[in-house]
Amino acid sequence: MTDSTTVSRGAQMADTDDRPVVLRLTDVVKTFPGVRALDGVQLEVRAGEVHCLLGQNGAGKSTLIKVLAGVHRPDSGTVEWLGEEVSFANPQAAMKTGIATIYQELDLVEDLSVAENAFLGHEPRRFGFVRRAQMARVTREILGRLGHAEIPPRRLVRSLPAAGKQIVSMARALSHEAKLIIMDEPSAVLAHDEVENLFRIIRELTAQGIAVIYISHRMEEIREIGDRVTVLKDGRTTAANLPARTTPTRELVSRMTGRTIEYVFPDRPPADASAEELLRVEGLTRHGEFADVSLTVAAGEIVGIAGLVGSGRSELLETIFGARRAEAGTVRVAGRTLRAGSVGAAVRAGIGLAPEERKSQALLLGEPIYRNVTLATFSRLARVGFTNAEREVAEANRIADTLELRPRDVHRAVRQLSGGNQQKVVVGRWLLGETRLLLLDEPTRGVDVGARAELYQVIRDLAAQGVGVLLVSSEVPEVLGLADRVLVMREGRVIHEAPGSELDEETVLDLVMAGALMEGAAA
Amino acid sequence: MTADEATATAVPGEATATAAAPGQTKQHGHGAGANQSWWRSDASDYARRNLGLIGVLVALVVIGIITQPQLYSDATWVKNNTFTILQQASAIGVVTVGMTFVIIGGGIDLSVGAIMALAGVWATTLATQSYGAGGMIFTGLVVGLGVGLVNGVLISYGRLVPFIATLAMMVAARGLAAEISNKQTQVSTSQFINDLASAKLLGIPVLVVILVAVGALGWVLLNRTTFGRRTVAVGGNVEAARLAGINVKAHTLMLYALSGLCCGIGALMLTSQATSAQAAMANMYELDAIAAAIIGGTLLSGGRGTIVGALLGVLVFSTITNLFSINGLSTESQNMIKGAIIVAAVLIQQFRFNALTQFLSRNKAIRA
């Protein structure tokens, strides 16, 4: 470390240290059934600073935001806001005291105007009538403060681009006179030049004494806009108040990695070089999602794709499966080209998909387990159009035994199962019939530790039986622990490929975050 | 139920699972039936689900007996009156079966009344009638099926919202019916068609036989075939169905075609009853059919519903109509009662369904 950086670091510390602390979290714990989402979080935010929150997927960032936004109430620990201990009953309560949250999926009403969105739920009123003129005037003022006086307050939000919508979200925060604005990956929806504009606005906000909690995976952004960094891992604060500009990336990454919870991965058998090729994807492209992706999966091989949310991984899997139509490129299964955009063709070719959103994309929650297990195969089990319930139950029982489903009663509604067991039902669906290639999208999201180990074993067993597996996960250790071969995706492109045994978590995270390591080394 | 509870109940569940041999599901059912009161056994599940509607039906009959004791003391009258009620329920009942499929599949068909009018009118034009009863029946069925197919194509492949597509069809089909009939009542000269309404098969009116047959076929189709399973899957979670390889578009198309076909059958039944057809026939049948399906326990958002419940709903409505007519009351007041019944039935079902699912999950956990 050079002298100049030490000096600037010192100056920076002094700069923020004399500002008053507005938010202090001490030992905050929040548990959900089977998961300890927050396990002792410490966080200190000062007025007028940009406080960055770093952590991998599942580290507890989302839960932490929701605690601050009044969506969840902590089980224990204290939240001090402006010097007082608080516990928000609901999001409105948090909003009223000046904590505004801008979620990644902007929660705007598309068919209301900019002003109506900014003042949604607290419109200025007289005799029960909304004072539209006043609302428009104040909105114009706020937009001016944000440097976007050109957005007309009466314009419909639907007609604005993503960056414009984000401005409206911030206008909403300011309409509440927010003293703290939480931004969850605000740059994820923005193009490169729009990010600059976002930063300009953030600087103006902080100059007015407003504190910002900034969440992003992009190291270069944290370096540019952040003042201090707090790192979360497995629901715990592993490092607090590190200087954002000068802390070496390697140190930040190492604070994010290295699990306290040890996942048990089954042994990886040596790769079988003679295995026949099962899937060959060439030049697959969908504009704005992913471009020119080529990959292969052999029989009995597990190929993992690592990448951030938004890197195009889920879209890639769905396109291979035919749920989205490829704009260019081909998908071949055992040498035969699949018809683009046809799920039926993919299923007939022996491909199965366990999608990212279990409940909304894969399950009939009110229907019995066995009907969910046979959802893709009941036609094949049927006799001339008549369903064969007995055989379906028998097959579902067989699957339930293989996957150690709990509870074991296949007549129960799927709704009654835990997340891990629901996932087993989704995976189990494709064990019936002749699935040769399984596409798994975030197979362990929302699954507790015990069920994870079981799912890993199931995936390994499948591969041992000759099924090819293409696995997508935000959790790097999972990809590394399971996959024989790893592809790293960033912004819709495969940027690296290596055997799983030759990669470590830090290298992958680095690639995913776009060469941040080199940048850190230079600093 | 939370994950914790799920795992908690899992422990005893597992014990029985390993102890019982294959085929344990059957023993499971018997055991439950033998050890517990009948209303908790699996066999009574159907009865239990429709208990509310059966209760309403019984209550309506009791009200009939109280208000007209001398009529109800005559066994022949009671038999004939029952047939009257069933005959009045027959055409709308057939249409409701089709509607129930559409709603379970996640859609809605507002055009059923209009399709019936068009099918009825088309089947009774002079040109059609010149081909005899066979030609009329064929025309009625094909027109119903054809219009249903158009609905289906608009919704599946034109990506129109079902509400909009069938609303448009509701207006357009009635317009076409008025155009074809020149706004005149078209009298049926076919003896076969006209006699159908009064004919009996083994002492049971033929129209009632048709209703029972369509109901039975509908039940089998929904509960025992892959078509029915696909319907539930598409209506319950369209994305899950699609990602499981089900051809959602083709299936949706078939659902509306099925509804159209039912309308064709219903139109012929109405034509037979009136010995004529006109553009204004089957007025508001769409609302009656939807209401019957809903009070029969069909979820308007799709994914759940029963044929038996929907037909019980139809019976409740036609029993009310009958009750008012034997007491010489106005049809205006019975519409108010109908409205109240719809609200009451849905309120009771919501309450009961929630209570029931909770009760069942607890009960099953103990049983397992």
Interface residues (C-beta under 8 A of the other chain):
Chain A: P33 G34 F321 A323 V343 G344 A346 V347 R348 L353 P355 S360 Q361 A362 L363 L364 L365 G366 E367 R371 L375 A376 F378 S379 A382 G385 F386 T387 V393 A394 N397 R406 P407 R408 D409 H411 R412 A413 R415 Q416 L417 S418 G419 N421 R429 D448
Chain B: M1 T2 A3 D4 A6 T7 T9 A10 G13 E14 A17 P22 T25 R224 T225 T226 F227 G228 R229 V232 A233 G236 N237 E239 A240 A241 R242 L243 A244 G245 I246 N247 G303 R304 S361 K364 A368
